[in-house]
Amino acid sequence: MVGVVRTLVAITLLVSVYSVAGTTRHYEFNIQLQNVTRLCHTRSMVTVNGKFPGPRIVAREGDRLLIKVTNNVSNNITIHWHGIRQLRSGWADGPAYVTQCPIQTGQSYVYNYTVIGQRGTLFWHAHISWLRASLYGPLIILPKLSVPYPFTKPYKEVPIIFGEWFNTDPEAIIAQATQTGGGPNVSDAYTFNGLPGPFYNCSAKDTLKLKVKHAKTYLLRLINAALNDELFFSIANHTLTVVEADAIYTKPFDTETLILAPGQTTNVLLKTKLKFPGANFVMSARPYVTGQGTFDNSTVAGILEYESSIPMKNLPLFKPALPPLNDTSFVTQFSNRLRSLASAQFPANVPQKIDRHLFFTVGLGTSPCEKNKTCQGPNGTRFAASINNVSFVQPSVALLQSHYSGQSEGVYSPYFPITPFHWFNYTGTPPNNTFVSNGTKLMVLPFNTSVELVLQDTSILGVESHPLHLHGFNFFVVGQGFGNYHPNKDPKNFNLVDPIERNTVGVPSGGWVAIRFLADNPGVWFMHCHLEVHTSWGLKMAWLVLDGKLPNQKLLPPPVDLPKC
């Protein structure tokens, strides 16, 4: 009997250790070419394990992930685990030439990180050039064992990942745009889980069909992995309840339509109809457009089908009414409804005392055309983009490595401007000079600095919404508005109680957004527009958070298999 008791105690201890410390999960990512056909076009695509979209990663809060990425293609590769905090494990964050050199052909690298204090829907994607177009997949973090969701337990969970399909190679598209200085060609279709749906040529068979039972609750894990488009999403004749955004639980609210910027994720509860409805329902997404450039004006559709004991043919099909393409007021109202749960179990720890107040302008501009060359940007220039008028120049070695090894001279400057050098009416008549400056500049922060950052859109080449993504941190969206930010008036309306906590936020078109975060994660952290075209043009920068005094406040040493440049 004593032996049995001992065994039971040992098992109980093991279970409690497991649920506290988590487990180690191993994944193999083989980067390989795969022929994929959509819209009657077959293209050789860079994929993970031959899949488009790539495989789903599932872990629990507290788990350690070891993901071995082996590069079998001619492109350089990196993978970013979008929204993972990467506490002291910046070497596993993934943006090329920021935290690592890329994985070269025939080489492997093991991404090694632990999921600390996070649960919900995130995703992984390539973070070099435009390879994110085909290298992406869901990253689902379940709560710790025996910890329930703070909402109705769903009958089933379904990831729906928004993407784009290009009939030609996206790498060739951005290469051509870089050469000419003009805008790149747009995608040929949007996709749900890699499928464009029946509204596109030759695509009826490539349609996402979501089969549901009546009187059930489904959790839809929505992810926008598209390269260059914010997307509205709706399901005809169904209301959706928002319960999470960017892997942070929200105060639940009902909506017919959602907006997701690239890099954003949203979990919604879908309560199916109480009885078999005798109809099918279209779920669709199309772009929210604020800029002046060309865009893919098309709609992806999937079908919500109810299971029935009697086979049904020729059922009526209901379509949702999506907002107009430029409906900024809907986007603003939706964003304002997002609130952190801010409960005892899931508090909103908004920094109340601020050490550093920063003001960054974001927007498009131009660069001069090279001598004896014709450029296709505005008035014969090249398109460029910048933060505080600094267009980021990508280094040829990784920033984190050069910082860690003390060899940063000539690689980057530690003097990123805390405000723009020239004040002007940011959202009014644009200035005559649209040229940007260029440089590799980092904003240096001592460990545990509390930061308030105002991101201000500019009208230099027309106002536009910019989804800004910060690596290594979540931040609280404490305020937003239109026109120029007013430092005396606007902070009076900040929400410091239950603001939404995110990793990607849309800077409103012709407006500003204020965020707060605590720089408690040592390393070099990328911040960039998640519209890939703007990143290519230089709308990006990096933060350097210095080590703290204590051992657990210091960046861990680089892994032995860290790729070399």
C-alpha positions in Angstrom: 0.0 0.0 0.0 2.8 2.4 0.9 4.4 1.8 -2.6 1.1 2.6 -4.2 0.8 5.8 -2.2 4.3 6.8 -3.1 3.6 6.1 -6.8 0.5 8.2 -6.6 2.4 11.1 -4.9 5.1 10.8 -7.6 2.5 10.9 -10.4 0.7 13.9 -8.7 4.0 15.7 -8.4 4.9 15.0 -12.1 1.5 16.3 -13.3 1.8 19.5 -11.2 5.4 20.0 -12.5 4.3 19.3 -16.0 1.4 21.8 -15.8 3.7 24.5 -14.2 6.9 24.0 -16.2 5.3 22.8 -19.5 6.7 20.3 -21.9 9.2 20.4 -24.8 7.7 20.2 -28.2 9.7 19.3 -31.3 8.9 20.4 -34.9 10.7 19.9 -38.2 10.4 22.6 -40.8 11.9 21.5 -44.2 12.0 24.5 -46.5 11.3 23.1 -50.0 9.9 24.0 -53.4 6.4 22.7 -54.2 4.2 23.1 -57.3 0.9 24.8 -56.3 -2.0 25.5 -58.6 -4.5 28.3 -58.0 -6.6 30.4 -60.5 -5.4 27.9 -63.2 -1.8 29.1 -62.7 0.8 26.6 -61.4 3.7 28.1 -59.6 6.8 26.6 -57.9 6.5 28.0 -54.4 8.8 28.0 -51.3 6.9 26.0 -48.6 7.4 24.3 -45.3 7.1 20.5 -45.7 5.5 21.0 -49.1 2.4 22.6 -47.5 0.6 25.9 -48.4 -0.2 27.3 -46.0 2.4 25.7 -43.7 1.8 23.3 -40.8 0.0 24.3 -37.6 2.1 24.6 -34.4 0.3 23.8 -31.2 1.7 24.4 -27.7 0.5 25.2 -24.2 1.4 28.2 -22.2 4.7 27.4 -20.5 5.9 24.9 -23.2 9.3 25.0 -24.7 9.5 24.8 -28.5 12.4 23.4 -30.5 11.7 24.0 -34.2 14.5 22.8 -36.6 14.4 24.7 -39.8 16.4 23.1 -42.7 16.8 25.2 -45.9 16.6 23.1 -49.1 16.0 26.0 -51.5 18.2 28.6 -53.1 16.7 31.5 -51.2 18.0 32.6 -47.8 15.4 31.9 -45.1 14.4 33.0 -41.6 11.2 32.3 -39.6 9.6 34.7 -37.2 7.2 33.6 -34.4 4.9 36.6 -34.7 3.7 37.9 -31.3 5.8 35.5 -29.1 7.5 37.7 -26.4 10.9 35.9 -26.8 11.9 36.8 -23.2 15.7 36.8 -23.3 15.6 34.6 -26.3 16.0 37.2 -29.0 18.2 34.8 -31.1 15.0 32.9 -31.9 12.9 35.9 -33.0 13.8 35.6 -36.7 13.9 38.9 -38.6 16.8 38.7 -41.1 19.8 40.9 -40.3 18.1 42.1 -37.1 18.4 39.1 -34.7 20.0 36.6 -36.9 21.8 36.1 -40.3 19.5 34.1 -42.6 19.7 30.3 -42.9 21.6 29.7 -46.1 21.0 26.9 -48.6 21.8 23.4 -47.1 22.0 24.8 -43.6 19.8 24.3 -40.5 18.9 26.3 -37.4 16.9 25.3 -34.3 14.6 28.0 -33.0 14.5 27.5 -29.3 12.1 29.5 -27.1 9.7 29.1 -24.2 6.1 30.5 -24.3 5.9 32.6 -21.1 2.7 34.1 -19.9 0.9 33.9 -23.2 -2.0 32.0 -24.6 -4.1 32.4 -27.7 -3.8 32.7 -31.5 -0.5 33.8 -33.1 1.2 32.8 -36.4 4.6 32.1 -37.8 6.0 33.5 -41.1 9.2 34.0 -43.1 10.9 37.3 -42.2 13.1 38.0 -45.2 12.1 39.7 -48.5 8.6 38.8 -49.6 8.8 35.0 -48.7 6.0 35.5 -46.2 3.7 35.2 -49.3 3.9 31.4 -49.0 5.8 30.7 -45.8 3.2 31.1 -43.0 1.0 29.0 -40.7 -1.0 29.2 -37.4 0.8 29.2 -34.0 -1.8 28.2 -31.4 -1.0 28.4 -27.7 -3.5 26.7 -25.5 -3.9 27.6 -21.8 -2.1 25.6 -19.2 -3.6 22.2 -18.4 -6.9 22.5 -16.5 -7.0 26.4 -17.0 -10.3 27.1 -18.8 -11.0 29.9 -21.3 -12.7 32.9 -19.8 -15.6 32.4 -22.2 -17.9 29.5 -23.3 -15.9 26.4 -24.1 -16.2 25.9 -27.8 -17.5 22.7 -29.4 -14.7 23.0 -32.0 -11.8 25.3 -32.9 -11.0 26.3 -36.5 -8.1 28.4 -37.6 -8.8 30.6 -40.7 -5.7 32.3 -42.1 -6.1 35.1 -44.6 -3.4 35.2 -47.3 -2.7 36.4 -50.8 -2.1 34.5 -54.0 0.2 35.8 -56.8 0.2 34.2 -60.3 3.8 35.3 -60.5 6.6 34.9 -58.0 6.4 37.6 -55.3 10.2 37.6 -55.1 10.3 38.7 -58.8 7.6 41.3 -58.1 9.5 43.1 -55.3 12.8 42.7 -57.2 11.3 44.5 -60.2 9.7 47.3 -58.0 13.1 47.7 -56.2 14.8 48.1 -59.6 12.3 50.6 -61.0 11.6 52.5 -57.8 7.9 52.2 -58.5 5.0 50.4 -56.8 4.9 46.6 -57.0 2.3 44.6 -58.8 -0.6 43.6 -56.5 -1.9 40.1 -55.7 -4.3 38.2 -58.0 -6.5 36.8 -55.2 -7.0 36.7 -51.4 -7.3 33.3 -49.8 -8.7 31.5 -46.7 -6.4 28.7 -45.7 -4.7 29.0 -49.1 -8.0 28.8 -51.0 -9.4 31.7 -53.1 -13.0 30.6 -53.4 -15.8 30.7 -56.0 -15.6 34.4 -56.9 -12.3 34.0 -58.7 -11.7 32.5 -62.2 -11.3 28.7 -62.1 -11.5 28.5 -58.3 -14.9 26.9 -57.4 -13.1 23.7 -56.3 -10.6 25.7 -54.3 -13.1 26.9 -51.7 -12.9 26.7 -47.9 -16.0 24.8 -46.7 -16.7 25.1 -43.0 -19.1 22.4 -42.0 -20.9 23.0 -38.7 -23.6 21.5 -36.6 -26.6 23.6 -35.4 -26.9 24.9 -31.8 -23.1 24.7 -31.2 -20.4 27.3 -30.4 -17.3 27.3 -32.6 -14.1 29.2 -31.9 -12.7 30.7 -35.1 -9.1 31.7 -34.9 -8.7 34.4 -37.5 -5.2 35.4 -38.7 -4.3 38.0 -41.3 -1.1 36.8 -43.0 -1.6 38.8 -46.2 1.4 40.7 -47.4 -0.1 44.1 -48.2 -3.8 44.3 -47.2 -5.9 45.0 -44.2 -9.1 42.9 -44.6 -12.7 43.2 -43.6 -14.3 39.8 -42.7 -17.9 38.7 -42.2 -20.2 35.7 -42.3 -23.6 36.2 -43.8 -26.6 36.2 -41.3 -24.3 35.4 -38.4 -23.1 37.5 -35.4 -19.5 36.9 -34.2 -18.4 37.5 -30.6 -14.8 38.9 -30.3 -13.1 37.3 -27.3 -9.4 37.7 -28.0 -7.0 39.9 -30.1 -3.3 39.2 -30.7 -3.4 36.4 -28.1 -4.9 38.7 -25.4 -8.3 38.0 -24.0 -10.8 40.9 -24.6 -14.0 42.0 -23.0 -16.4 40.1 -25.3 -18.5 42.1 -27.8 -20.7 41.2 -30.8 -20.1 42.3 -34.3 -21.2 41.4 -37.8 -17.9 42.4 -39.4 -14.3 42.5 -38.3 -11.2 44.3 -39.6 -7.8 42.6 -39.3 -4.5 44.3 -40.4 -1.6 42.1 -41.6 0.0 40.7 -38.5 -3.2 40.8 -36.4 -5.1 37.9 -35.0 -8.6 37.8 -33.6 -10.5 34.9 -31.9 -14.3 35.0 -32.3 -17.1 32.7 -31.1 -19.6 31.7 -33.8 -22.9 30.5 -32.3 -24.6 28.4 -35.0 -28.3 28.6 -35.6 -30.6 26.6 -33.2 -32.2 24.6 -36.1 -31.0 23.5 -39.5 -31.5 26.8 -41.5 -32.0 25.3 -45.0 -29.4 27.6 -46.5 -25.7 28.0 -46.9 -23.8 31.2 -45.9 -20.8 32.9 -47.5 -17.9 34.1 -45.3 -15.9 36.6 -47.2 -13.0 39.1 -46.9 -12.0 42.1 -49.0 -9.6 45.0 -48.5 -9.8 48.2 -46.5 -8.0 50.7 -48.6 -6.6 54.1 -47.6 -3.6 54.8 -49.8 -3.3 56.2 -53.3 -1.7 53.2 -55.0 -3.2 50.3 -56.8 -4.7 47.4 -54.8 -6.2 44.0 -55.3 -9.9 44.9 -55.5 -11.3 41.4 -55.1 -13.1 39.2 -52.6 -12.2 35.8 -51.1 -15.1 33.6 -50.1 -15.7 30.4 -48.2 -18.9 28.6 -47.5 -20.5 27.9 -44.1 -22.5 24.7 -44.4 -24.8 23.2 -41.8 -24.8 19.4 -41.5 -28.1 17.8 -42.2 -29.4 14.2 -41.8 -31.2 14.6 -45.2 -28.9 15.4 -48.2 -29.8 18.9 -49.5 -29.3 20.2 -53.0 -29.7 23.7 -54.4 -29.9 25.5 -51.1 -30.1 29.3 -51.2 -26.8 31.0 -50.6 -26.6 34.2 -48.5 -23.8 36.7 -48.9 -22.6 39.2 -46.3 -22.6 43.0 -46.8 -19.0 44.2 -46.2 -18.2 47.8 -45.5 -17.1 50.1 -48.3 -13.4 49.8 -49.3 -12.5 53.1 -47.6 -14.7 52.9 -44.5 -12.3 54.4 -42.0 -15.2 55.3 -39.6 -16.1 51.5 -39.2 -12.4 50.7 -38.6 -12.2 53.4 -35.9 -15.4 52.3 -34.2 -14.2 48.6 -34.3 -10.8 49.5 -32.8 -12.4 51.6 -30.1 -14.5 48.6 -29.0 -11.5 46.5 -28.2 -10.7 46.4 -24.5 -8.5 44.1 -22.4 -10.4 41.7 -20.2 -8.5 43.4 -17.3 -9.6 40.8 -14.7 -7.9 39.6 -11.6 -6.6 36.6 -13.5 -5.7 38.5 -16.7 -4.8 42.0 -15.5 -4.0 44.9 -17.8 -0.6 46.1 -16.4 -0.6 49.5 -18.2 2.5 51.5 -17.3 1.2 54.5 -15.3 4.5 56.4 -14.8 6.4 57.1 -18.0 10.2 57.4 -18.3 10.4 58.2 -22.0 7.9 60.1 -24.1 8.6 59.5 -27.8 7.0 60.8 -31.0 7.5 59.1 -34.3 6.1 60.1 -37.7 5.4 57.3 -40.1 4.7 57.5 -43.8 5.8 57.5 -47.4 8.3 59.7 -49.1 10.8 59.5 -52.0 14.4 59.0 -52.7 16.3 60.6 -55.7 16.6 58.5 -58.8 20.2 57.3 -59.6 22.0 59.2 -62.3 21.3 58.1 -65.9 18.3 56.0 -64.8 14.6 56.4 -65.1 12.5 55.8 -62.0 8.8 55.1 -61.8 8.1 56.8 -58.4 6.4 60.2 -58.1 7.9 62.8 -60.5 10.6 60.4 -61.6 11.8 59.6 -58.1 11.9 56.3 -56.2 9.3 55.4 -53.6 10.6 55.3 -50.0 9.1 55.1 -46.5 10.4 56.2 -43.1 10.0 56.6 -39.4 10.9 60.1 -38.2 12.2 60.7 -41.7 14.8 57.9 -41.3 14.4 55.2 -44.0 16.0 52.1 -42.5 19.0 50.7 -44.3 19.3 46.9 -43.7 22.8 46.0 -42.5 24.8 43.1 -43.9 25.4 41.5 -40.5 22.8 40.9 -37.7 22.3 43.8 -35.3 21.9 41.6 -32.3 25.1 39.8 -33.0 27.1 43.0 -33.5 25.6 44.5 -30.2 26.3 41.3 -28.2 29.9 40.9 -29.5 30.6 44.6 -28.9 31.3 45.2 -32.6 28.6 47.6 -33.5 30.8 50.4 -34.9 30.0 50.9 -38.5 27.0 48.6 -38.3 24.4 50.9 -36.6 24.1 54.3 -34.8 22.6 54.2 -31.3 21.0 57.7 -31.9 17.5 57.2 -33.4 15.7 60.6 -33.2 13.1 60.8 -30.4 11.1 63.3 -32.4 11.1 64.4 -36.1 13.9 66.9 -36.9 11.4 69.2 -38.7 7.9 70.0 -37.4 5.2 70.5 -40.0 1.5 70.1 -40.4 1.8 66.3 -40.6 -1.8 65.7 -41.9 -2.3 68.9 -43.8 -0.8 70.2 -47.0 2.3 68.1 -47.7 5.7 69.8 -47.8 7.5 70.4 -51.1 10.5 68.3 -50.1 9.4 64.6 -50.0 12.9 63.2 -49.7 13.8 60.9 -46.8 17.1 60.4 -45.0 18.7 57.0 -44.8 20.4 55.2 -42.0 20.6 52.2 -39.6 19.7 53.8 -36.3 18.6 52.2 -33.1 16.6 53.6 -30.2 18.5 52.6 -27.0 16.6 52.0 -23.8 17.9 51.0 -20.4 16.3 47.8 -19.0 12.8 48.4 -17.4 12.2 51.8 -19.1 8.5 52.6 -19.4 7.8 54.1 -22.8 5.0 56.1 -24.2 5.2 56.2 -28.0 2.9 58.3 -30.2 2.9 57.2 -33.9 1.7 59.9 -36.2 0.7 59.3 -39.8 1.9 61.8 -42.4 0.3 63.1 -45.6 3.6 63.5 -47.5 2.4 61.2 -50.3 -1.2 61.0 -49.1 -2.5 59.7 -45.7 -2.6 56.0 -45.2 -3.2 53.4 -42.5 0.0 51.7 -41.3 -0.2 48.5 -39.2 2.9 48.8 -37.0 4.3 45.6 -35.4 6.6 45.6 -32.5 8.8 42.5 -31.9 9.6 41.3 -28.4 6.8 43.1 -26.6 3.1 43.6 -26.3 2.0 47.2 -25.9 -1.2 48.9 -24.6 -3.1 51.1 -27.1 -4.0 54.0 -24.8 -5.3 56.5 -27.3 -5.9 57.3 -31.0 -7.3 60.1 -33.0 -7.3 62.0 -36.3 -5.3 65.0 -37.4 -2.1 66.0 -35.5 -1.5 64.7 -32.0 -1.8 67.4 -29.4 0.5 66.7 -26.4 -1.5 68.9 -24.0 -5.0 67.9 -24.9 -5.0 64.3 -26.2 -3.5 62.5 -23.2 -6.4 63.7 -21.0 -8.6 61.1 -23.0 -6.2 58.2 -22.7 -7.6 54.9 -21.4 -5.2 53.7 -18.7 -7.6 51.2 -17.1 -8.4 48.5 -19.7 -6.8 49.5 -23.1 -6.3 46.7 -25.6 -2.9 45.0 -25.4 -1.5 44.1 -28.9 1.6 43.4 -30.9 0.4 45.1 -34.1 -1.7 48.3 -34.3 -3.0 50.3 -37.2 -1.8 53.9 -37.2 -5.1 55.6 -38.3 -5.1 57.1 -41.8 -4.5 60.8 -41.3 -4.3 60.3 -37.5 -2.2 59.0 -34.6 -2.1 56.2 -32.1 -0.5 56.3 -28.6 1.0 53.1 -27.1 2.7 52.2 -23.8 5.0 49.4 -23.0 7.7 48.3 -20.5 11.1 47.6 -22.0 11.7 44.5 -19.8 13.1 42.3 -22.5 16.8 42.7 -23.3 17.9 42.5 -26.9 17.4 44.1 -30.3 13.8 44.3 -31.4 12.4 45.2 -34.8 9.5 47.6 -35.3 8.0 47.9 -38.8 5.0 48.4 -40.9 3.4 45.0 -41.6 2.5 46.0 -45.1 5.4 44.3 -46.8 5.8 46.9 -49.5 6.3 49.7 -46.9 8.9 47.5 -45.1 10.7 47.1 -48.4 10.7 50.9 -48.8 12.2 51.4 -45.3 9.3 51.9 -42.9 11.1 50.1 -40.1 13.5 50.7 -37.2 14.9 48.8 -34.2 15.1 49.1 -30.4 18.0 48.1 -28.4 17.0 47.2 -24.8 20.1 46.9 -22.6 20.7 44.2 -20.0 19.4 44.7 -16.5 21.6 44.2 -13.4 20.3 40.8 -12.3 21.2 37.5 -14.0 17.6 36.9 -15.2 17.5 40.4 -16.8 20.3 39.6 -19.3 20.1 38.3 -22.8 21.1 34.7 -23.0 24.3 33.9 -25.1 23.8 33.0 -28.8 23.2 29.3 -29.6 26.1 27.4 -31.2 24.1 26.8 -34.5 23.2 30.5 -35.0 23.5 31.1 -38.8 26.5 33.1 -40.1 26.3 35.9 -42.6 
